Amino acid sequence: MGYFRFRKTFSILPGVRINLSKTGVSSSIGGNGATVNVGKNGPMVTLGIPGTGLSYRTPVGLALVLILLAVAAIAGLAYLFAPETVRTLLHWWQPRWF
């Protein structure tokens, strides 16, 4: 027999989201390819290949999550003051074809 699922995601800052579902609340940091999620199952990291549906998910230590939260907070505050600079730094590795 089937069941209903519910999930709603709110973006707080670029790359930082709050996820609501009928089973609880979690937060996510990251984007396509790499995401750290902290929820009721503890901190988890998900690494994937965007557009393929393939991903690998594993638990991580709390120390790594705290470091990533600090980096995300600093990047979020910097984005408020200089969004173009932060965008440039986050995408420095992408080739420019046009």
DSSP file (Angstrom, degrees, kcal/mol; ACC not computed):
  #  RESIDUE AA STRUCTURE BP1 BP2  ACC     N-H-->O    O-->H-N    N-H-->O    O-->H-N    TCO  KAPPA ALPHA  PHI   PSI    X-CA   Y-CA   Z-CA
    1    1 A M              0   0    0      0, 0.0     2,-0.0     0, 0.0     0, 0.0   0.000 360.0 360.0 360.0 143.1    0.0    0.0    0.0
    2    2 A G        -     0   0    0      1,-0.0     2,-0.3     0, 0.0     0, 0.0  -0.220 360.0-158.2 -81.0 172.2    1.2    3.5   -0.8
    3    3 A Y        -     0   0    0     -2,-0.0     2,-0.3     2,-0.0    -1,-0.0  -0.978  20.6-106.2-148.4 158.4    1.8    6.4    1.5
    4    4 A F        -     0   0    0     -2,-0.3     2,-0.3     2,-0.0     0, 0.0  -0.626  28.8-161.0 -87.2 144.0    2.0   10.2    1.2
    5    5 A R        -     0   0    0     -2,-0.3     2,-0.4     2,-0.0    16,-0.0  -0.914   2.9-165.4-121.3 152.5    5.3   12.0    1.6
    6    6 A F        +     0   0    0     -2,-0.3    16,-0.9     2,-0.0     2,-0.3  -0.999  14.6 159.9-138.8 133.9    5.9   15.7    2.3
    7    7 A R  E     -A   21   0A   0     -2,-0.4     2,-0.4    14,-0.2    14,-0.2  -0.936   9.3-179.2-153.3 133.9    9.0   17.8    2.0
    8    8 A K  E     -A   20   0A   0     12,-2.8    12,-3.4    -2,-0.3     2,-0.4  -1.000  10.6-159.5-132.9 133.0    9.5   21.5    1.8
    9    9 A T  E     -A   19   0A   0     -2,-0.4     2,-0.4    10,-0.2    10,-0.2  -0.944   3.0-166.4-118.5 133.5   12.9   23.2    1.4
   10   10 A F  E     -A   18   0A   0      8,-2.9     8,-2.8    -2,-0.4     2,-0.6  -0.972  16.0-139.4-117.5 130.2   13.7   26.9    2.2
   11   11 A S  E     +A   17   0A   0     -2,-0.4     6,-0.2     6,-0.2    -2,-0.0  -0.792  22.3 175.0 -89.2 123.6   16.9   28.5    1.0
   12   12 A I  E    S-     0   0A   0      4,-2.4    -1,-0.2    -2,-0.6     5,-0.2   0.896  71.2  -8.5 -90.8 -52.3   18.4   30.8    3.7
   13   13 A L  E >  S-A   16   0A   0      3,-1.1     3,-2.3    66,-0.0    -1,-0.4  -0.852 101.3 -64.1-134.6 168.3   21.6   31.7    2.0
   14   14 A P  T 3  S+     0   0    0      0, 0.0     3,-0.1     0, 0.0    65,-0.1  -0.428 127.3   6.0 -58.8 121.2   23.2   30.5   -1.3
   15   15 A G  T 3  S+     0   0    0     -2,-0.3    15,-2.6     1,-0.2     2,-0.5   0.412 110.8 100.6  85.9  -1.8   24.0   26.8   -0.6
   16   16 A V  E <   +AB  13  29A   0     -3,-2.3    -4,-2.4    13,-0.2    -3,-1.1  -0.973  47.8 171.5-121.8 122.7   22.3   26.7    2.8
   17   17 A R  E     -AB  11  28A   0     11,-2.8    11,-2.6    -2,-0.5     2,-0.5  -0.936  28.8-144.0-132.3 151.9   18.8   25.2    3.1
   18   18 A I  E     -AB  10  27A   0     -8,-2.8    -8,-2.9    -2,-0.3     2,-0.5  -0.966  22.3-156.8-109.9 129.8   16.3   24.2    5.8
   19   19 A N  E     -AB   9  26A   0      7,-3.2     7,-2.3    -2,-0.5     2,-0.4  -0.927   6.6-167.4-113.1 128.5   14.3   21.1    4.9
   20   20 A L  E     +AB   8  25A   0    -12,-3.4   -12,-2.8    -2,-0.5     2,-0.3  -0.940  16.3 157.2-114.1 136.0   10.9   20.3    6.5
   21   21 A S  E >   -AB   7  24A   0      3,-2.1     3,-0.9    -2,-0.4   -14,-0.2  -0.901  56.5 -97.3-144.3 175.0    9.2   16.9    6.2
   22   22 A K  T 3  S+     0   0    0    -16,-0.9     3,-0.1    -2,-0.3   -15,-0.1   0.697 123.1  51.2 -70.8 -15.9    6.6   15.0    8.2
   23   23 A T  T 3  S-     0   0    0    -17,-0.3     2,-0.3     1,-0.3    -1,-0.2   0.543 122.5 -69.8 -96.8  -8.0    9.3   13.1   10.0
   24   24 A G  E <   -B   21   0A   0     -3,-0.9    -3,-2.1     2,-0.0     2,-0.4  -0.966  52.2 -62.9 154.1-168.7   11.3   16.2   11.1
   25   25 A V  E     +B   20   0A   0     -2,-0.3     2,-0.3    -5,-0.2    -5,-0.2  -0.914  42.2 168.7-118.5 141.5   13.6   19.1   10.3
   26   26 A S  E     -B   19   0A   0     -7,-2.3    -7,-3.2    -2,-0.4     2,-0.4  -0.937  22.5-136.1-143.1 168.1   17.1   19.0    8.8
   27   27 A S  E     -BC  18  38A   0     11,-2.2    11,-2.7    -2,-0.3     2,-0.4  -0.966  14.1-159.0-128.1 147.9   19.6   21.5    7.3
   28   28 A S  E     -BC  17  37A   0    -11,-2.6   -11,-2.8    -2,-0.4     2,-0.4  -0.967   6.0-169.4-128.9 141.6   21.7   21.1    4.2
   29   29 A I  E     +BC  16  36A   0      7,-2.7     7,-3.0    -2,-0.4     2,-0.3  -0.999  53.8  35.6-128.4 128.4   24.9   22.9    3.1
   30   30 A G  E     - C   0  35A   0    -15,-2.6     5,-0.2    -2,-0.4     2,-0.2  -0.862  62.8-123.6 131.4-164.8   26.2   22.5   -0.5
   31   31 A G  E >   - C   0  34A   0      3,-1.9     3,-0.9    -2,-0.3     2,-0.2  -0.641  60.5  -8.2-153.7-150.4   24.9   22.1   -3.9
   32   32 A N  T 3  S+     0   0    0      1,-0.2    -1,-0.1    -2,-0.2    15,-0.0  -0.405 127.4  12.6 -62.5 126.8   25.1   19.9   -7.0
   33   33 A G  T 3  S+     0   0    0     -2,-0.2    15,-2.3    -3,-0.1     2,-0.3  -0.108 127.9  40.4 102.0 -36.5   27.7   17.2   -6.5
   34   34 A A  E <   +CD  31  47A   0     -3,-0.9    -3,-1.9    13,-0.2     2,-0.4  -0.943  59.9 165.3-151.5 125.0   28.4   17.5   -2.7
   35   35 A T  E     -CD  30  46A   0     11,-2.3    11,-3.2    -2,-0.3     2,-0.5  -1.000  22.1-153.2-140.8 139.7   26.0   18.2    0.2
   36   36 A V  E     -CD  29  45A   0     -7,-3.0    -7,-2.7    -2,-0.4     2,-0.4  -0.970  19.6-170.0-110.5 127.8   26.3   17.9    3.9
   37   37 A N  E     -CD  28  44A   0      7,-3.0     7,-2.7    -2,-0.5     2,-0.5  -0.964  10.6-164.8-122.1 132.5   23.0   17.3    5.7
   38   38 A V  E     +CD  27  43A   0    -11,-2.7   -11,-2.2    -2,-0.4     2,-0.2  -0.970  35.7 123.4-118.0 118.2   22.4   17.4    9.5
   39   39 A G  E >  S- D   0  42A   0      3,-0.8     3,-1.7    -2,-0.5   -13,-0.1  -0.629  75.8 -51.1-148.2-155.5   19.1   15.8   10.6
   40   40 A K  T 3  S+     0   0    0      1,-0.3   -14,-0.1    -2,-0.2    -2,-0.0   0.726 129.6  55.4 -69.2 -21.0   17.7   13.2   12.9
   41   41 A N  T 3  S-     0   0    0      1,-0.3    -1,-0.3     3,-0.0    -3,-0.0   0.344 116.8-110.6 -89.9   6.2   20.1   10.5   11.6
   42   42 A G  E <   -D   39   0A   0     -3,-1.7    -3,-0.8    17,-0.1    -1,-0.3  -0.311  60.8 -24.6  90.9-179.4   23.1   12.7   12.4
   43   43 A P  E     +D   38   0A   0      0, 0.0    17,-1.9     0, 0.0     2,-0.3  -0.485  65.6 180.0 -71.7 133.4   25.5   14.4   10.0
   44   44 A M  E     -DE  37  59A   0     -7,-2.7    -7,-3.0    15,-0.3     2,-0.4  -0.975  17.8-149.7-132.5 144.8   25.7   12.9    6.5
   45   45 A V  E     -DE  36  58A   0     13,-3.0    13,-2.3    -2,-0.3     2,-0.5  -0.957   9.8-161.9-114.9 137.5   27.7   13.8    3.4
   46   46 A T  E     -DE  35  57A   0    -11,-3.2   -11,-2.3    -2,-0.4     2,-0.5  -0.978   5.6-173.9-120.8 123.6   26.3   13.0   -0.1
   47   47 A L  E     +DE  34  56A   0      9,-2.8     9,-3.0    -2,-0.5     2,-0.3  -0.967  19.8 158.3-115.5 130.4   28.6   13.0   -3.1
   48   48 A G  E     - E   0  55A   0    -15,-2.3     7,-0.2    -2,-0.5    -2,-0.0  -0.906  46.8-110.9-146.1 171.2   27.1   12.6   -6.5
   49   49 A I  E >>> - E   0  54A   0      5,-2.2     3,-1.9    -2,-0.3     4,-0.6  -0.924  46.9-122.9-106.2 106.9   27.4   13.0  -10.2
   50   50 A P  T 345S+     0   0    0      0, 0.0     5,-0.0     0, 0.0   -18,-0.0  -0.169  90.0  15.8 -55.3 137.8   24.9   15.7  -11.2
   51   51 A G  T 345S+     0   0    0      1,-0.1   -19,-0.0     3,-0.0    -3,-0.0   0.336 110.9  78.6  86.2  -6.3   22.3   14.8  -13.8
   52   52 A T  T <45S-     0   0    0     -3,-1.9     3,-0.1     2,-0.2    -1,-0.1   0.690  90.7-127.8-105.3 -23.0   22.9   11.0  -13.5
   53   53 A G  T  <5 +     0   0    0     -4,-0.6     2,-0.4     1,-0.3    -2,-0.0   0.424  67.9 128.9  85.3  -1.6   21.0   10.1  -10.3
   54   54 A L  E   < +E   49   0A   0     -5,-0.5    -5,-2.2     2,-0.0    -1,-0.3  -0.756  27.5 149.6 -90.7 130.4   24.1    8.4   -9.0
   55   55 A S  E     -E   48   0A   0     -2,-0.4     2,-0.4    -7,-0.2    -7,-0.3  -0.983  35.7-141.6-153.8 162.6   25.2    9.3   -5.5
   56   56 A Y  E     -E   47   0A   0     -9,-3.0    -9,-2.8    -2,-0.3     2,-0.4  -0.998  17.4-166.5-128.8 130.2   27.0    8.0   -2.4
   57   57 A R  E     +E   46   0A   0     -2,-0.4   -11,-0.2   -11,-0.2    -2,-0.0  -0.968  14.5 160.8-124.0 133.0   25.9    8.9    1.1
   58   58 A T  E     -E   45   0A   0    -13,-2.3   -13,-3.0    -2,-0.4     2,-0.1  -0.991  39.7-102.2-147.3 150.7   27.9    8.3    4.3
   59   59 A P  E     -E   44   0A   0      0, 0.0     2,-0.3     0, 0.0   -15,-0.3  -0.401  37.3-162.8 -70.3 152.0   27.9    9.5    7.9
   60   60 A V        -     0   0    0    -17,-1.9     2,-0.1    -2,-0.1   -24,-0.0  -0.859  24.6 -89.4-130.2 166.8   30.6   12.1    8.9
   61   61 A G     >  -     0   0    0     -2,-0.3     4,-1.4     1,-0.1     3,-0.2  -0.385  30.1-121.5 -76.5 154.9   32.0   13.3   12.1
   62   62 A L  H  > S+     0   0    0      1,-0.2     4,-2.4     2,-0.2     5,-0.2   0.825 109.1  62.1 -65.5 -33.1   30.5   16.3   14.0
   63   63 A A  H  > S+     0   0    0      1,-0.2     4,-2.0     2,-0.2    -1,-0.2   0.916 103.7  48.7 -60.9 -43.3   33.9   18.2   13.9
   64   64 A L  H  > S+     0   0    0      1,-0.2     4,-2.4    -3,-0.2    -1,-0.2   0.895 110.2  51.9 -63.2 -39.7   33.8   18.3   10.0
   65   65 A V  H  X S+     0   0    0     -4,-1.4     4,-2.4     1,-0.2    -2,-0.2   0.909 108.6  50.4 -63.5 -42.2   30.2   19.5   10.1
   66   66 A L  H  X S+     0   0    0     -4,-2.4     4,-2.1     2,-0.2    -1,-0.2   0.890 110.6  49.4 -64.4 -38.8   31.1   22.4   12.5
   67   67 A I  H  X S+     0   0    0     -4,-2.0     4,-2.3     2,-0.2    -2,-0.2   0.931 112.1  48.0 -64.1 -45.0   33.9   23.4   10.2
   68   68 A L  H  X S+     0   0    0     -4,-2.4     4,-2.5     1,-0.2    -2,-0.2   0.867 109.8  52.9 -65.3 -35.8   31.7   23.4    7.2
   69   69 A L  H  X S+     0   0    0     -4,-2.4     4,-2.4     2,-0.2    -1,-0.2   0.909 109.2  49.3 -63.4 -41.5   29.0   25.4    9.0
   70   70 A A  H  X S+     0   0    0     -4,-2.1     4,-2.3     2,-0.2    -2,-0.2   0.918 112.0  48.0 -63.6 -43.3   31.6   28.0    9.9
   71   71 A V  H  X S+     0   0    0     -4,-2.3     4,-2.6     1,-0.2    -2,-0.2   0.911 112.5  49.1 -63.7 -42.2   32.8   28.2    6.3
   72   72 A A  H  X S+     0   0    0     -4,-2.5     4,-2.5     2,-0.2    -2,-0.2   0.888 110.6  50.8 -65.0 -38.6   29.2   28.5    5.0
   73   73 A A  H  X S+     0   0    0     -4,-2.4     4,-2.3     2,-0.2    -2,-0.2   0.914 111.9  46.8 -65.2 -42.6   28.4   31.2    7.6
   74   74 A I  H  X S+     0   0    0     -4,-2.3     4,-2.4     2,-0.2    -2,-0.2   0.921 113.9  47.6 -64.6 -44.1   31.5   33.2    6.5
   75   75 A A  H  X S+     0   0    0     -4,-2.6     4,-2.0     1,-0.2    -2,-0.2   0.883 111.5  51.7 -65.0 -37.6   30.7   32.8    2.8
   76   76 A G  H  X S+     0   0    0     -4,-2.5     4,-1.3     2,-0.2    -2,-0.2   0.909 111.2  46.2 -65.5 -42.8   27.0   33.8    3.5
   77   77 A L  H  X S+     0   0    0     -4,-2.3     4,-1.0     1,-0.2     3,-0.2   0.904 112.3  50.7 -66.4 -40.3   28.0   36.9    5.3
   78   78 A A  H  X S+     0   0    0     -4,-2.4     4,-2.9     1,-0.2     3,-0.5   0.872 105.7  57.5 -63.6 -35.1   30.5   37.8    2.5
   79   79 A Y  H  < S+     0   0    0     -4,-2.0    -1,-0.2     1,-0.2    -2,-0.2   0.843 100.5  57.4 -64.2 -33.3   27.8   37.2    0.0
   80   80 A L  H  < S+     0   0    0     -4,-1.3    -1,-0.2    -3,-0.2    -2,-0.2   0.838 117.4  32.9 -65.3 -32.1   25.7   39.9    1.6
   81   81 A F  H  < S+     0   0    0     -4,-1.0    -2,-0.2    -3,-0.5    -1,-0.2   0.796 137.6  14.3 -95.9 -32.9   28.4   42.5    1.2
   82   82 A A     X  +     0   0    0     -4,-2.9     4,-2.0    -5,-0.1     3,-0.2  -0.553  63.9 168.0-144.0  74.0   30.0   41.4   -2.1
   83   83 A P  H  > S+     0   0    0      0, 0.0     4,-2.4     0, 0.0     5,-0.2   0.862  78.4  51.9 -61.6 -38.2   27.9   38.9   -4.0
   84   84 A E  H  > S+     0   0    0      2,-0.2     4,-2.3     1,-0.2     5,-0.1   0.889 109.3  50.4 -66.9 -38.1   29.8   39.1   -7.3
   85   85 A T  H  > S+     0   0    0     -3,-0.2     4,-2.3     2,-0.2    -1,-0.2   0.923 112.4  46.4 -64.6 -44.4   33.2   38.5   -5.6
   86   86 A V  H  X S+     0   0    0     -4,-2.0     4,-2.4     2,-0.2    -2,-0.2   0.911 111.9  51.2 -65.1 -42.1   31.8   35.4   -3.8
   87   87 A R  H  X S+     0   0    0     -4,-2.4     4,-1.3     1,-0.2    -1,-0.2   0.905 110.8  49.2 -60.6 -41.7   30.2   34.1   -7.0
   88   88 A T  H  < S+     0   0    0     -4,-2.3     3,-0.2     1,-0.2    -2,-0.2   0.917 112.2  47.6 -64.3 -43.9   33.5   34.5   -8.8
   89   89 A L  H >< S+     0   0    0     -4,-2.3     3,-0.8     1,-0.2    -2,-0.2   0.861 111.4  50.6 -66.7 -35.7   35.4   32.7   -6.1
   90   90 A L  H 3< S+     0   0    0     -4,-2.4    -1,-0.2     1,-0.2     3,-0.2   0.746 118.4  38.0 -73.9 -22.8   32.9   29.8   -5.9
   91   91 A H  T >< S+     0   0    0     -4,-1.3     3,-1.2    -3,-0.2    -1,-0.2   0.079  76.5 117.1-115.8  23.8   33.0   29.3   -9.7
   92   92 A W  T <  S+     0   0    0     -3,-0.8    -1,-0.1     1,-0.2    -2,-0.1   0.787  75.5  54.5 -62.7 -27.9   36.7   29.9  -10.4
   93   93 A W  T 3  S+     0   0    0     -3,-0.2    -1,-0.2    -4,-0.2    -2,-0.1   0.617  84.2 100.4 -84.0 -13.8   37.2   26.3  -11.6
   94   94 A Q  S <  S-     0   0    0     -3,-1.2     2,-0.1     1,-0.1    -3,-0.0  -0.560  76.7-120.2 -78.3 133.1   34.4   26.4  -14.3
   95   95 A P        -     0   0    0      0, 0.0     2,-0.7     0, 0.0    -1,-0.1  -0.405  17.7-134.2 -69.6 147.8   35.6   26.9  -17.8
   96   96 A R        +     0   0    0      1,-0.2    -2,-0.0    -2,-0.1     0, 0.0  -0.892  31.7 166.4-106.1 105.9   34.3   30.0  -19.6
   97   97 A W              0   0    0     -2,-0.7    -1,-0.2     1,-0.1     0, 0.0   0.753 360.0 360.0 -90.1 -26.7   33.2   29.1  -23.1
   98   98 A F              0   0    0      0, 0.0    -1,-0.1     0, 0.0    -2,-0.1   0.386 360.0 360.0-122.2 360.0   31.3   32.2  -23.9
